[in-house]
């Protein structure tokens, strides 16, 4: 049964879309301002440039990208006991690395010069809910995002399918 009418869903969707647009604008503006660019270009152009520059495009493209962590950031791995996210491990037949046996950590990526008043970014990593974690392939991306925006980034690890599907 449909518990929420379509009008309510439309309002919620519009509110979330406006919120997401505002967050994207803030992050993109900070990246442009810190790079000496202008934040006075059309929003779609700014988002397109950022997305184009950061698109991974699959494993082949990932191998071509610089996998080093950006300078000027500090990365702290925060255990599940501190974050409140559940600790978990991959089933043995899905383990690809030792890190798969100790999951649920978050990376707190803080750029030099950030303080408690600096806005923060919550980074939900990709992988289709099946692969990866903040600690394996996303540190280069989150460190560059933190450095470029001047904003701390929290990248959390979540349970993956098929173990929890």
DSSP file (Angstrom, degrees, kcal/mol; ACC not computed):
  #  RESIDUE AA STRUCTURE BP1 BP2  ACC     N-H-->O    O-->H-N    N-H-->O    O-->H-N    TCO  KAPPA ALPHA  PHI   PSI    X-CA   Y-CA   Z-CA
    1    1 A X              0   0    0      0, 0.0     2,-1.0     0, 0.0     3,-0.1   0.000 360.0 360.0 360.0 147.1    0.0    0.0    0.0
    2    2 A X        +     0   0    0      1,-0.2     4,-0.1     0, 0.0     3,-0.0  -0.744 360.0 176.5 -86.6 104.5    1.0    3.5   -0.7
    3    3 A X        +     0   0    0     -2,-1.0     2,-0.5     1,-0.1    -1,-0.2   0.687  67.2  55.0 -82.4 -19.5    1.4    5.2    2.7
    4    4 A X  S    S-     0   0    0     -3,-0.1    -1,-0.1     4,-0.0     5,-0.0  -0.967  86.1-127.2-120.8 124.2    2.6    8.5    1.3
    5    5 A X     >  -     0   0    0     -2,-0.5     4,-2.2     1,-0.1     3,-0.2  -0.217  24.3-112.9 -65.4 158.1    0.6   10.4   -1.3
    6    6 A X  H  > S+     0   0    0      1,-0.2     4,-2.6     2,-0.2     5,-0.2   0.835 116.1  57.9 -64.1 -31.8    2.3   11.5   -4.5
    7    7 A X  H  > S+     0   0    0      2,-0.2     4,-2.2     1,-0.2    -1,-0.2   0.922 108.1  46.1 -62.8 -42.8    2.0   15.2   -3.5
    8    8 A X  H  > S+     0   0    0      2,-0.2     4,-2.7     1,-0.2    -2,-0.2   0.917 112.8  50.2 -65.5 -43.1    4.0   14.5   -0.3
    9    9 A X  H  X S+     0   0    0     -4,-2.2     4,-3.0     1,-0.2    -2,-0.2   0.915 109.9  50.9 -60.7 -42.9    6.6   12.5   -2.2
   10   10 A X  H  X S+     0   0    0     -4,-2.6     4,-2.7     2,-0.2    -1,-0.2   0.906 111.4  47.4 -62.0 -42.0    6.9   15.3   -4.7
   11   11 A X  H  X S+     0   0    0     -4,-2.2     4,-2.6     2,-0.2    -2,-0.2   0.929 113.7  47.6 -65.0 -45.1    7.4   17.9   -2.0
   12   12 A X  H  X S+     0   0    0     -4,-2.7     4,-2.8     2,-0.2     5,-0.2   0.926 113.0  48.7 -61.5 -44.1   10.0   15.8   -0.2
   13   13 A X  H  X S+     0   0    0     -4,-3.0     4,-2.9     1,-0.2    -2,-0.2   0.932 112.4  48.0 -61.6 -45.6   11.8   15.1   -3.5
   14   14 A X  H  X S+     0   0    0     -4,-2.7     4,-2.4     2,-0.2    -1,-0.2   0.898 112.3  49.6 -62.8 -40.3   11.9   18.8   -4.3
   15   15 A X  H  X S+     0   0    0     -4,-2.6     4,-2.2     2,-0.2    -2,-0.2   0.927 113.6  45.2 -65.4 -44.2   13.1   19.7   -0.8
   16   16 A X  H  X S+     0   0    0     -4,-2.8     4,-3.0     2,-0.2     5,-0.2   0.905 112.2  51.9 -65.8 -39.9   15.9   17.1   -1.0
   17   17 A X  H  X S+     0   0    0     -4,-2.9     4,-2.6    -5,-0.2    -2,-0.2   0.906 110.1  48.8 -63.2 -40.7   16.8   18.2   -4.5
   18   18 A X  H  X S+     0   0    0     -4,-2.4     4,-2.2     2,-0.2    -1,-0.2   0.902 112.7  48.6 -64.2 -40.3   17.1   21.8   -3.4
   19   19 A X  H  X S+     0   0    0     -4,-2.2     4,-2.3     2,-0.2    -2,-0.2   0.936 112.5  47.2 -64.4 -46.6   19.2   20.7   -0.4
   20   20 A X  H  X S+     0   0    0     -4,-3.0     4,-2.8     1,-0.2     5,-0.2   0.912 111.2  52.1 -62.2 -42.5   21.5   18.6   -2.6
   21   21 A X  H  X S+     0   0    0     -4,-2.6     4,-2.6    -5,-0.2    -1,-0.2   0.907 109.6  49.7 -59.6 -42.0   21.8   21.5   -5.1
   22   22 A X  H  X S+     0   0    0     -4,-2.2     4,-2.3     2,-0.2    -2,-0.2   0.905 112.0  47.5 -64.8 -41.3   22.8   23.9   -2.3
   23   23 A X  H  X S+     0   0    0     -4,-2.3     4,-2.6     2,-0.2     5,-0.2   0.929 112.5  48.8 -65.7 -44.9   25.4   21.5   -1.0
   24   24 A X  H  X S+     0   0    0     -4,-2.8     4,-2.9     1,-0.2     5,-0.3   0.926 111.3  50.7 -60.3 -44.2   26.8   20.9   -4.5
   25   25 A X  H  X S+     0   0    0     -4,-2.6     4,-2.7    -5,-0.2     5,-0.2   0.925 110.8  48.9 -58.1 -45.3   26.9   24.7   -5.0
   26   26 A X  H  X S+     0   0    0     -4,-2.3     4,-2.3     2,-0.2    -2,-0.2   0.944 114.7  43.6 -60.6 -49.5   28.8   25.2   -1.8
   27   27 A X  H  X S+     0   0    0     -4,-2.6     4,-2.4     2,-0.2    -2,-0.2   0.938 116.4  46.2 -64.1 -47.3   31.4   22.5   -2.5
   28   28 A X  H  X S+     0   0    0     -4,-2.9     4,-2.7    -5,-0.2     5,-0.2   0.913 112.3  51.0 -63.8 -42.2   31.9   23.5   -6.1
   29   29 A X  H  X S+     0   0    0     -4,-2.7     4,-3.0    -5,-0.3     5,-0.2   0.912 110.9  49.1 -60.8 -42.5   32.2   27.2   -5.1
   30   30 A X  H  X S+     0   0    0     -4,-2.3     4,-2.5    -5,-0.2    -2,-0.2   0.910 111.2  49.3 -64.5 -41.4   34.8   26.4   -2.5
   31   31 A X  H  X S+     0   0    0     -4,-2.4     4,-1.5     2,-0.2     6,-0.2   0.944 115.3  43.7 -62.7 -47.1   36.8   24.3   -4.9
   32   32 A X  H  <>S+     0   0    0     -4,-2.7     5,-2.7     2,-0.2     4,-0.3   0.928 114.2  49.5 -64.1 -45.6   36.7   27.1   -7.5
   33   33 A X  H ><5S+     0   0    0     -4,-3.0     3,-1.2     1,-0.2    -1,-0.2   0.911 111.6  48.6 -61.3 -42.9   37.5   29.9   -5.0
   34   34 A X  H 3<5S+     0   0    0     -4,-2.5    -1,-0.2     1,-0.3    -2,-0.2   0.795 109.9  52.6 -69.0 -27.1   40.4   28.0   -3.5
   35   35 A X  T 3<5S-     0   0    0     -4,-1.5    -1,-0.3    -5,-0.2    -2,-0.2   0.428 119.6-109.5 -87.8   2.1   41.8   27.3   -7.0
   36   36 A X  T < 5S+     0   0    0     -3,-1.2    -3,-0.2    -4,-0.3    -2,-0.1   0.599  79.3 125.3  82.1  10.5   41.7   31.0   -7.9
   37   37 A X      < -     0   0    0     -5,-2.7     2,-0.4    -6,-0.2    -1,-0.2  -0.115  64.7 -91.6 -87.9-169.1   38.8   30.5  -10.3
   38   38 A X        -     0   0    0      1,-0.1     3,-0.3    -3,-0.1    -1,-0.1  -0.862  15.3-160.9-109.4 143.0   35.5   32.1  -10.4
   39   39 A X  S    S+     0   0    0     -2,-0.4    -1,-0.1     1,-0.2   -10,-0.1   0.289  77.0  89.9 -96.7   8.3   32.3   30.9   -8.8
   40   40 A X        +     0   0    0    -11,-0.1     2,-0.2     2,-0.0    -1,-0.2   0.006  60.6 104.8 -99.7  29.3   30.2   33.1  -11.1
   41   41 A X  S    S-     0   0    0     -3,-0.3     5,-0.1     1,-0.1     0, 0.0  -0.671  88.4 -75.1 -98.7 163.7   29.7   30.6  -13.8
   42   42 A X     >  -     0   0    0     -2,-0.2     4,-2.3     1,-0.1     3,-0.3  -0.262  41.1-122.5 -58.4 142.5   26.5   28.7  -14.3
   43   43 A X  H  > S+     0   0    0      1,-0.2     4,-2.9     2,-0.2     5,-0.3   0.898 111.7  53.7 -54.4 -45.0   25.9   26.0  -11.7
   44   44 A X  H  > S+     0   0    0      1,-0.2     4,-2.6     2,-0.2    -1,-0.2   0.889 108.9  49.5 -60.4 -38.9   25.6   23.3  -14.4
   45   45 A X  H  > S+     0   0    0     -3,-0.3     4,-2.3     2,-0.2    -1,-0.2   0.923 112.0  47.6 -65.3 -43.5   28.9   24.3  -15.9
   46   46 A X  H  X S+     0   0    0     -4,-2.3     4,-2.2     2,-0.2    -2,-0.2   0.935 114.8  45.1 -64.5 -45.8   30.6   24.2  -12.5
   47   47 A X  H  X S+     0   0    0     -4,-2.9     4,-3.0     1,-0.2     5,-0.3   0.918 111.8  53.5 -64.3 -42.6   29.2   20.9  -11.6
   48   48 A X  H  X S+     0   0    0     -4,-2.6     4,-2.6    -5,-0.3    -1,-0.2   0.900 109.2  48.3 -58.8 -42.4   30.0   19.5  -15.1
   49   49 A X  H  X S+     0   0    0     -4,-2.3     4,-2.4     2,-0.2    -1,-0.2   0.935 113.8  46.1 -64.4 -46.3   33.6   20.5  -14.8
   50   50 A X  H  X S+     0   0    0     -4,-2.2     4,-1.6     1,-0.2    -2,-0.2   0.931 115.3  46.3 -63.9 -44.8   34.0   19.0  -11.3
   51   51 A X  H  X S+     0   0    0     -4,-3.0     4,-1.1     1,-0.2    -1,-0.2   0.909 112.8  50.3 -64.3 -40.6   32.2   15.8  -12.3
   52   52 A X  H  < S+     0   0    0     -4,-2.6     3,-0.4    -5,-0.3    -1,-0.2   0.907 111.6  47.7 -63.8 -41.7   34.3   15.5  -15.5
   53   53 A X  H  < S+     0   0    0     -4,-2.4    -1,-0.2     1,-0.2    -2,-0.2   0.802 119.9  38.1 -69.6 -28.0   37.5   16.0  -13.7
   54   54 A X  H  < S+     0   0    0     -4,-1.6    -1,-0.2    -5,-0.2    -2,-0.2   0.413  80.4 125.0-107.3   1.3   36.7   13.4  -11.0
   55   55 A X     <  -     0   0    0     -4,-1.1    -3,-0.0    -3,-0.4    -4,-0.0  -0.407  42.5-162.1 -65.0 133.5   34.9   10.7  -13.0
   56   56 A X        -     0   0    0     -2,-0.1    -1,-0.1     9,-0.0     9,-0.1   0.902   7.4-163.1 -85.0 -44.3   36.5    7.3  -12.5
   57   57 A X        -     0   0    0      4,-0.1     4,-0.4     3,-0.1     3,-0.2   0.768  52.8 -59.6  69.1  26.0   35.1    5.5  -15.4
   58   58 A X  S  > S-     0   0    0      1,-0.2     4,-2.3     2,-0.1     5,-0.2  -0.236  77.0 -50.8  97.0 177.2   35.9    2.0  -14.3
   59   59 A X  H  > S+     0   0    0      1,-0.2     4,-2.0     2,-0.2    -1,-0.2   0.848 129.2  55.9 -62.5 -38.0   38.9   -0.1  -13.3
   60   60 A X  H  > S+     0   0    0      1,-0.2     4,-0.9    -3,-0.2    -1,-0.2   0.939 111.8  43.1 -62.0 -46.0   40.9    0.7  -16.4
   61   61 A X  H >> S+     0   0    0     -4,-0.4     4,-1.0     1,-0.2     3,-0.6   0.886 109.6  58.0 -66.1 -38.7   40.6    4.5  -15.8
   62   62 A X  H >< S+     0   0    0     -4,-2.3     3,-0.7     1,-0.3    -1,-0.2   0.888 102.5  54.4 -58.8 -39.2   41.3    4.0  -12.1
   63   63 A X  H 3< S+     0   0    0     -4,-2.0    -1,-0.3     1,-0.2    -2,-0.2   0.806 107.1  51.5 -65.4 -27.9   44.6    2.4  -12.9
   64   64 A X  H << S+     0   0    0     -4,-0.9    -1,-0.2    -3,-0.6    -2,-0.2   0.684  96.4  88.1 -81.2 -18.1   45.5    5.5  -15.0
   65   65 A X  S << S-     0   0    0     -4,-1.0     2,-0.5    -3,-0.7    -9,-0.0  -0.436  92.9 -97.5 -82.9 154.5   44.8    7.9  -12.2
   66   66 A X        -     0   0    0      1,-0.1    -1,-0.1    -2,-0.1    -2,-0.1  -0.597  34.2-167.6 -68.9 118.4   47.2    9.0   -9.5
   67   67 A X        +     0   0    0     -2,-0.5    73,-0.2    -4,-0.1    -1,-0.1   0.248  47.6 113.9 -95.4  12.1   46.4    6.8   -6.5
   68   68 A X  S    S-     0   0    0      1,-0.1     2,-0.3    72,-0.1     3,-0.0  -0.476  73.3-107.3 -82.8 157.0   48.5    8.8   -4.1
   69   69 A X        -     0   0    0     -2,-0.1    71,-0.1     1,-0.1    -1,-0.1  -0.636  41.3-105.9 -80.5 138.4   47.0   10.7   -1.2
   70   70 A X    >   -     0   0    0     69,-0.3     3,-0.5    -2,-0.3    -1,-0.1  -0.335  34.0-115.8 -64.3 142.6   47.0   14.5   -1.6
   71   71 A X  T 3  S+     0   0    0      1,-0.2     3,-0.1    -3,-0.0    -1,-0.1  -0.375  93.7  46.4 -71.7 159.5   49.5   16.4    0.5
   72   72 A X  T 3  S+     0   0    0      1,-0.3    40,-3.0    39,-0.1     2,-0.3   0.666  91.9  98.5  83.5  16.6   48.2   18.8    3.1
   73   73 A X  E <   -A  111   0A   0     -3,-0.5     2,-0.5    38,-0.3    -1,-0.3  -0.961  59.2-144.5-132.3 153.9   45.6   16.6    4.6
   74   74 A X  E     -A  110   0A   0     36,-2.8    36,-3.0    -2,-0.3     2,-0.5  -0.973  13.9-157.8-115.2 131.0   45.6   14.3    7.7
   75   75 A X  E     -A  109   0A   0     -2,-0.5     2,-0.5    34,-0.2    34,-0.2  -0.942   9.0-175.6-113.1 121.8   43.7   11.1    7.5
   76   76 A X  E     -A  108   0A   0     32,-2.3    32,-2.9    -2,-0.5     2,-0.6  -0.968  18.9-142.6-113.7 127.3   42.4    9.4   10.7
   77   77 A X  E     -A  107   0A   0     -2,-0.5     2,-0.5    30,-0.2    30,-0.2  -0.809  18.5-155.3 -89.0 121.6   40.8    6.0   10.5
   78   78 A X  E     -A  106   0A   0     28,-3.5    28,-2.4    -2,-0.6     5,-0.0  -0.859  11.2-131.2-104.0 124.4   38.0    6.0   13.1
   79   79 A X    >>  -     0   0    0     -2,-0.5     4,-2.1    26,-0.2     3,-1.9  -0.272  23.4-109.1 -74.4 160.0   36.9    2.6   14.4
   80   80 A X  H 3> S+     0   0    0      1,-0.3     4,-2.5     2,-0.2     5,-0.1   0.809 116.0  66.9 -56.3 -31.1   33.2    1.5   14.6
   81   81 A X  H 34 S+     0   0    0      1,-0.2    -1,-0.3     2,-0.2     5,-0.0   0.765 110.8  35.6 -62.9 -23.0   33.3    1.8   18.4
   82   82 A X  H <4 S+     0   0    0     -3,-1.9    -2,-0.2     3,-0.1    -1,-0.2   0.829 120.8  44.1 -95.7 -41.4   33.7    5.5   17.9
   83   83 A X  H  < S-     0   0    0     -4,-2.1    -2,-0.2     2,-0.1    -3,-0.2   0.802  95.9-131.3 -76.5 -28.6   31.5    6.2   14.9
   84   84 A X     <  +     0   0    0     -4,-2.5     2,-0.2     1,-0.4    -3,-0.1   0.355  64.0 131.8  88.3  -6.2   28.6    4.0   15.9
   85   85 A X        -     0   0    0     19,-0.2    -1,-0.4    -6,-0.2    -2,-0.1  -0.536  68.9 -95.7 -73.6 147.4   28.6    2.3   12.5
   86   86 A X        -     0   0    0     -2,-0.2     2,-0.2    -3,-0.1    -1,-0.1  -0.393  32.0-127.8 -68.8 139.0   28.4   -1.5   12.8
   87   87 A X        +     0   0    0     -2,-0.1     2,-0.3    -3,-0.1    17,-0.2  -0.601  43.1 154.8 -77.3 145.2   31.7   -3.5   12.7
   88   88 A X  B     -D  103   0B   0     15,-1.6    15,-3.1    -2,-0.2     2,-0.3  -0.968  30.4-143.8-160.1 171.5   31.6   -6.3   10.1
   89   89 A X        -     0   0    0     -2,-0.3    12,-0.2    13,-0.2     2,-0.1  -0.982  29.5-102.9-142.4 154.6   33.7   -8.4    7.9
   90   90 A X        -     0   0    0     10,-3.2     5,-0.1    -2,-0.3     2,-0.1  -0.421  45.3 -96.8 -72.7 150.1   33.3   -9.9    4.4
   91   91 A X    >   -     0   0    0      1,-0.1     3,-2.8    -2,-0.1     4,-0.5  -0.410  40.8-110.2 -61.5 146.3   32.4  -13.5    4.1
   92   92 A X  G >  S+     0   0    0      1,-0.3     3,-1.1     2,-0.2    -1,-0.1   0.814 117.6  57.8 -54.3 -35.9   35.6  -15.5    3.4
   93   93 A X  G 3  S+     0   0    0      1,-0.2    -1,-0.3     3,-0.0    -2,-0.1   0.553 110.3  45.6 -74.8  -4.1   34.6  -16.3   -0.2
   94   94 A X  G <  S+     0   0    0     -3,-2.8     2,-0.4     6,-0.0    -1,-0.2   0.336  81.4 121.3-113.9   3.2   34.4  -12.5   -0.9
   95   95 A X    <   +     0   0    0     -3,-1.1     3,-0.1    -4,-0.5    -3,-0.0  -0.548  25.0 165.1 -72.2 124.2   37.6  -11.4    0.8
   96   96 A X        +     0   0    0     -2,-0.4     2,-0.3     1,-0.3    -1,-0.2   0.599  67.8  10.4-109.3 -20.8   39.9   -9.7   -1.6
   97   97 A X  S >  S-     0   0    0      1,-0.1     3,-1.8     0, 0.0    -1,-0.3  -0.964  81.5-100.2-152.3 162.5   42.3   -8.1    0.9
   98   98 A X  G >  S+     0   0    0     -2,-0.3     3,-1.9     1,-0.3     4,-0.3   0.839 117.7  66.6 -56.0 -33.4   43.1   -8.3    4.6
   99   99 A X  G >  S+     0   0    0      1,-0.3     3,-1.4     2,-0.2    -1,-0.3   0.752  86.1  70.9 -61.6 -23.2   41.1   -5.1    5.2
  100  100 A X  G <  S+     0   0    0     -3,-1.8   -10,-3.2     1,-0.3    -1,-0.3   0.678  91.6  59.2 -67.7 -15.8   37.9   -7.1    4.2
  101  101 A X  G <  S+     0   0    0     -3,-1.9     2,-0.3    -4,-0.3    -1,-0.3   0.565 109.6  42.7 -86.9  -9.5   38.2   -9.0    7.5
  102  102 A X  S <  S+     0   0    0     -3,-1.4    -1,-0.2    -4,-0.3     3,-0.2  -0.727  81.6 154.5-139.2  84.5   37.9   -5.7    9.5
  103  103 A X  B     +D   88   0B   0    -15,-3.1   -15,-1.6    -2,-0.3   -23,-0.2  -0.584  33.1  70.9-113.2 170.3   35.3   -3.4    8.1
  104  104 A X        +     0   0    0      1,-0.3   -19,-0.2   -17,-0.2    -1,-0.1   0.434  64.0 133.2 104.6   3.0   33.1   -0.6    9.4
  105  105 A X        -     0   0    0     -3,-0.2    52,-1.0    51,-0.1     2,-0.3  -0.377  43.8-142.6 -79.6 162.1   35.7    2.0    9.9
  106  106 A X  E     -AB  78 156A   0    -28,-2.4   -28,-3.5    50,-0.2     2,-0.5  -0.933   7.7-134.0-120.8 150.3   35.4    5.6    8.7
  107  107 A X  E     -AB  77 155A   0     48,-3.0    48,-2.7    -2,-0.3     2,-0.7  -0.914  10.8-160.4-101.2 129.4   38.1    7.9    7.3
  108  108 A X  E     -AB  76 154A   0    -32,-2.9   -32,-2.3    -2,-0.5     2,-0.7  -0.938  12.4-169.1-107.8 106.9   38.1   11.4    8.7
  109  109 A X  E     -AB  75 153A   0     44,-3.1    44,-2.8    -2,-0.7     2,-0.5  -0.875   5.7-176.7-106.6 110.6   40.1   13.4    6.1
  110  110 A X  E     -A   74   0A   0    -36,-3.0   -36,-2.8    -2,-0.7     2,-0.1  -0.927  16.1-141.8-117.0 121.7   41.0   16.9    7.4
  111  111 A X  E >   -A   73   0A   0     -2,-0.5     3,-1.9   -38,-0.2   -38,-0.3  -0.465  37.2 -89.9 -76.7 151.7   42.8   19.5    5.3
  112  112 A X  T 3  S+     0   0    0    -40,-3.0    -1,-0.1     1,-0.2     3,-0.1  -0.338 113.9  27.2 -55.7 137.8   45.5   21.7    6.8
  113  113 A X  T 3  S+     0   0    0      1,-0.3    -1,-0.2    -3,-0.1     2,-0.1   0.289  87.1 130.0  92.0  -9.9   43.9   24.9    8.2
  114  114 A X    <   +     0   0    0     -3,-1.9    -1,-0.3     2,-0.0     2,-0.2  -0.480  32.0 178.6 -75.3 149.1   40.4   23.5    8.8
  115  115 A X    >   -     0   0    0     -2,-0.1     3,-1.6    -3,-0.1    37,-0.2  -0.746  48.1 -78.1-136.6-172.7   38.9   24.1   12.3
  116  116 A X  T 3  S+     0   0    0      1,-0.3    -2,-0.0    -2,-0.2     0, 0.0   0.665 126.4  56.2 -67.5 -15.1   35.7   23.3   14.1
  117  117 A X  T 3  S+     0   0    0      2,-0.1    -1,-0.3     0, 0.0     2,-0.2   0.552  82.6 106.9 -90.7  -8.5   33.8   26.1   12.3
  118  118 A X  S <  S-     0   0    0     -3,-1.6    34,-0.1     1,-0.1    33,-0.1  -0.522  77.7-114.4 -73.0 131.6   34.7   24.7    8.8
  119  119 A X        -     0   0    0     -2,-0.2    33,-0.6     1,-0.1     2,-0.3  -0.235  35.2-138.4 -58.3 157.8   31.7   23.1    7.0
  120  120 A X  E     -c  152   0A   0     31,-0.2     2,-0.4    33,-0.0    33,-0.2  -0.815   4.5-136.9-122.8 159.7   32.1   19.3    6.4
  121  121 A X  E     -c  153   0A   0     31,-2.6    33,-2.9    -2,-0.3     2,-0.6  -0.966   7.6-149.7-117.4 131.5   31.4   16.9    3.6
  122  122 A X  E     -c  154   0A   0     -2,-0.4     2,-0.6    31,-0.2    33,-0.2  -0.910  18.8-159.0 -97.4 117.9   29.8   13.5    4.1
  123  123 A X  E     -c  155   0A   0     31,-3.0    33,-0.9    -2,-0.6     2,-0.8  -0.880   9.8-167.0-106.6 114.5   31.2   11.2    1.4
  124  124 A X  E     -c  156   0A   0     -2,-0.6    33,-0.1    31,-0.2    31,-0.1  -0.878  25.8-136.6 -99.8 106.4   29.2    8.1    0.5
  125  125 A X        -     0   0    0     -2,-0.8     4,-0.2    31,-0.5     9,-0.1  -0.138  11.7-124.8 -66.9 158.5   31.6    6.0   -1.5
  126  126 A X        +     0   0    0      1,-0.1    -1,-0.1     2,-0.1    12,-0.1   0.011  57.7 119.5 -85.1-164.9   30.5    4.1   -4.7
  127  127 A X  S >> S-     0   0    0      3,-0.1     3,-2.0     2,-0.1     4,-1.4   0.445  87.9 -93.3 117.2   7.2   30.8    0.5   -5.6
  128  128 A X  T 34 S-     0   0    0      1,-0.3    33,-0.1     2,-0.2    -2,-0.1   0.779  73.2 -70.4  62.5  27.6   27.2   -0.4   -6.1
  129  129 A X  T 34 S+     0   0    0      2,-0.2    32,-3.2    -4,-0.2    -1,-0.3   0.647 132.2  79.0  62.0  16.4   26.9   -1.6   -2.4
  130  130 A X  T <4 S+     0   0    0     -3,-2.0     2,-0.3    30,-0.2    -2,-0.2   0.653  88.4  34.2-119.8 -28.8   29.1   -4.5   -3.4
  131  131 A X  S  < S+     0   0    0     -4,-1.4    -2,-0.2    -5,-0.0    -1,-0.2  -0.851  84.1  15.9-134.0 161.2   32.7   -3.4   -3.5
  132  132 A X        -     0   0    0     -2,-0.3     2,-0.3    -3,-0.1    -7,-0.0   0.301  46.3-140.7  73.7 169.3   35.3   -1.1   -2.0
  133  133 A X    >>> -     0   0    0     24,-0.1     3,-1.1   -30,-0.0     5,-0.9  -0.946  36.2 -95.3-155.1 167.7   35.6    1.0    1.2
  134  134 A X  T 345S+     0   0    0     -2,-0.3     5,-0.3   -29,-0.3     8,-0.1   0.805 122.2  55.5 -59.1 -27.0   37.0    4.4    2.1
  135  135 A X  T 345S+     0   0    0      3,-0.1    -1,-0.2   -30,-0.1   -36,-0.0   0.624 109.5  42.1 -85.8 -13.0   40.3    2.7    3.1
  136  136 A X  T <45S-     0   0    0     -3,-1.1    -2,-0.1   -37,-0.0     3,-0.1   0.881 130.0  -5.2-100.0 -72.8   41.0    0.9   -0.3
  137  137 A X  T  <5S+     0   0    0     -4,-0.7     4,-0.4     1,-0.1     3,-0.2   0.559 121.1  64.5-102.3  -6.0   40.3    2.9   -3.4
  138  138 A X  S  ><S+     0   0    0     -5,-0.9     4,-3.0     1,-0.2     5,-0.3   0.579  72.4  87.4 -99.2  -8.2   38.8    6.2   -2.2
  139  139 A X  H  > S+     0   0    0     -5,-0.3     4,-2.6     1,-0.2   -69,-0.3   0.907  89.6  51.6 -59.1 -42.1   41.5    7.8   -0.1
  140  140 A X  H  > S+     0   0    0     -3,-0.2     4,-1.9     1,-0.2   -70,-0.3   0.934 114.5  43.9 -58.8 -42.8   43.0    9.6   -3.2
  141  141 A X  H  > S+     0   0    0     -4,-0.4     4,-2.4     2,-0.2    -2,-0.2   0.933 116.1  45.0 -68.2 -46.1   39.6   11.0   -4.1
  142  142 A X  H  X S+     0   0    0     -4,-3.0     4,-2.3     1,-0.2    -1,-0.2   0.867 112.7  51.6 -69.2 -33.9   38.6   12.0   -0.5
  143  143 A X  H  X S+     0   0    0     -4,-2.6     4,-2.2    -5,-0.3    -1,-0.2   0.899 112.5  45.7 -68.8 -37.9   42.0   13.5    0.2
  144  144 A X  H  X S+     0   0    0     -4,-1.9     4,-3.0    -5,-0.3     5,-0.2   0.881 111.9  51.8 -70.6 -37.4   41.9   15.6   -3.0
  145  145 A X  H  X S+     0   0    0     -4,-2.4     4,-2.3     2,-0.2     6,-0.4   0.927 111.8  46.8 -62.9 -44.5   38.3   16.7   -2.3
  146  146 A X  H  X S+     0   0    0     -4,-2.3     4,-2.1     2,-0.2     5,-0.5   0.925 115.8  44.9 -63.0 -44.7   39.3   17.8    1.2
  147  147 A X  H  < S+     0   0    0     -4,-2.2    -2,-0.2     1,-0.2    -1,-0.2   0.934 115.4  46.1 -66.5 -45.6   42.3   19.7    0.0
  148  148 A X  H  < S+     0   0    0     -4,-3.0  -114,-0.2     1,-0.2    -1,-0.2   0.869 122.5  35.1 -66.9 -37.0   40.5   21.3   -3.0
  149  149 A X  H  < S-     0   0    0     -4,-2.3    -1,-0.2    -5,-0.2    -2,-0.2   0.711  96.3-132.9 -89.8 -21.7   37.5   22.4   -0.9
  150  150 A X     <  +     0   0    0     -4,-2.1     2,-0.4     1,-0.3    -3,-0.2   0.633  69.4 120.7  74.9  13.2   39.3   23.2    2.4
  151  151 A X        -     0   0    0     -5,-0.5    -1,-0.3    -6,-0.4    -2,-0.2  -0.899  69.6-112.5-114.4 138.2   36.6   21.2    4.1
  152  152 A X  E     - c   0 120A   0    -33,-0.6   -31,-2.6    -2,-0.4     2,-0.4  -0.370  31.5-147.6 -62.9 147.1   37.0   18.0    6.2
  153  153 A X  E     -Bc 109 121A   0    -44,-2.8   -44,-3.1   -33,-0.2     2,-0.6  -0.977   8.7-159.5-122.5 127.8   35.5   14.9    4.6
  154  154 A X  E     -Bc 108 122A   0    -33,-2.9   -31,-3.0    -2,-0.4     2,-0.6  -0.941  11.7-175.6-105.2 116.2   34.0   12.0    6.5
  155  155 A X  E     -Bc 107 123A   0    -48,-2.7   -48,-3.0    -2,-0.6     2,-0.3  -0.946   9.9-164.8-113.3 112.4   33.9    8.8    4.4
  156  156 A X  E     -Bc 106 124A   0    -33,-0.9   -31,-0.5    -2,-0.6     2,-0.4  -0.661  15.6-129.8-101.9 154.8   32.2    5.9    6.1
  157  157 A X        -     0   0    0    -52,-1.0     2,-0.3    -2,-0.3   -24,-0.1  -0.845  26.6-168.7 -99.8 134.5   32.2    2.2    5.3
  158  158 A X        -     0   0    0     -2,-0.4   -54,-0.1   -73,-0.1   -53,-0.1  -0.844  32.5 -85.0-122.6 160.7   28.8    0.5    5.1
  159  159 A X        -     0   0    0     -2,-0.3     2,-0.3   -55,-0.1    -1,-0.0  -0.345  47.5-145.8 -65.0 142.7   27.9   -3.2    4.9
  160  160 A X     >  -     0   0    0    -30,-0.1     4,-1.5    -2,-0.0   -30,-0.2  -0.730  18.1 -84.8-111.0 156.2   28.0   -4.6    1.4
  161  161 A X  T  4 S+     0   0    0    -32,-3.2    -1,-0.0    -2,-0.3     0, 0.0  -0.624  99.1  39.3 -84.2 156.4   25.9   -7.2   -0.5
  162  162 A X  T >4 S+     0   0    0     -2,-0.2     3,-0.9     0, 0.0    -1,-0.2  -0.999 120.2  50.3 -84.7  -8.5   25.7  -10.2   -0.9
  163  163 A X  T 34 S+     0   0    0      1,-0.3    -2,-0.2    -3,-0.2    -4,-0.0   0.877 131.2  18.7 -57.1 -37.9   26.5  -10.6    2.8
  164  164 A X  T 3<        0   0    0     -4,-1.5    -1,-0.3     1,-0.1    -3,-0.2   0.094 360.0 360.0-122.2  22.4   23.9   -8.2    3.9
  165  165 A X    <         0   0    0     -3,-0.9    -1,-0.1    -5,-0.2    -2,-0.1   0.464 360.0 360.0 -78.2 360.0   21.6   -8.0    0.8
